[in-house]
Amino acid sequence: MNSTLFRLVISQFKLFFREPGVVFWSFGFPVVMAWILGIAFANKGEVMRNIAIVTENPAAVSALPQWLHKKTGTAAELSGESELEWEVGMNKGERARFRFR
């Protein structure tokens, strides 16, 4: 029985690899597409977005670093008198920067 099953599997492999078009579309095309898409989307630059702007209450801006640290565990720094920048993310392409004024 094992011999029959083995011969059947071998014959199916031979039929599969006999057709060059099938081999290309099964193995070559996915590899080429992954390579092309990897090149196309690899150099994604940093994007700076203003998420929120707080101008009404200066006390709220001064309390934001402590609140952000308590919520996320990451450090936020006051840059300037009333501006807070907070950067989140480990990798370069995944960072988000929040600026509060």
N, C-alpha and C positions, 0 to 999 in steps of 0.2 A: 504494500500500500504506500509506504513512504517513497519507494522508487517511482511509482506512478505519479504521485503528487509532485515530486522533485522534477520529473521530466516535463510535467505540465507547466510548472512555474518557469523552468528554463525555456521552454518553447514560447511562452508569452513574453519573456524578456527579449528573446531573439526577434520576435515579431515587432515588439515596440522599438527596439534600437535599429531595426532595418530601415525604418522610415526617417530620413533626415529632418523633414519638416516637423514631425511630432517631437523629435528630440529638441529641436530649436525652440519650439513654442513651450515645451515643458521646462527646459532648463536654461537655455540661452536668453530668451526674451525677458523672463523675470529678473535675471541678473543684470542685464543691460538696463532695464527700466529702473531698478533700484540704484544703479550707479548714476544714471542721468538725473534722477530726482534727488539723490544725495548731493550731487554737485549743484543743482539748481537752488536748493534750500539750505545749503550749509553756511553760507556767509550772510547770516541775518544780523544786521547791525542792531545796536541798542536803540531803543525807542524811548523817548522821554515824554511822558504824558502827565498833565496836571489832572489829578484825580479829584481833588477838592480844594477849594479856596475859602479860607476862613478869615474874614476881615472885620467882622462885627465886634468880636470880643477878644481883646488881647490876653485876657486871663485864660481863655480856652486854649489859645495857642501855647501859652507857657505850661499848661497842664498836659498837653498832648504827649510829650516824651515819656512821662511816667505811665500814662494810660497805654501807649503803644507797647512799652516794655512789659507791662503787666499782661497784656492780651497775647503778645506774640513771643516774648522772650528775646526779641532782637533790640538792638540799641538804636535810638533815634537821636539825632543831634540838632541843636539849634544853630543855624548858620545865619548870622546877622541878628539884628535886634528882634524882629518879629517874624522870622521865616524859619520853618522847620522842614528839613529834608529827612526822609525815612526810606531806606532802600531795603527791599526784601528779595530774596532769591539767592540760591547757591551758585548756579551756573550763569554764564554771561548772557545767554539768550533768554533766560527765564527770569531775569531781574525785573522788578517793578519799583519805580521810584515815586514816592508820594511827596508832594510839596504843599505845605500849608503856609499861607501868608496871613 
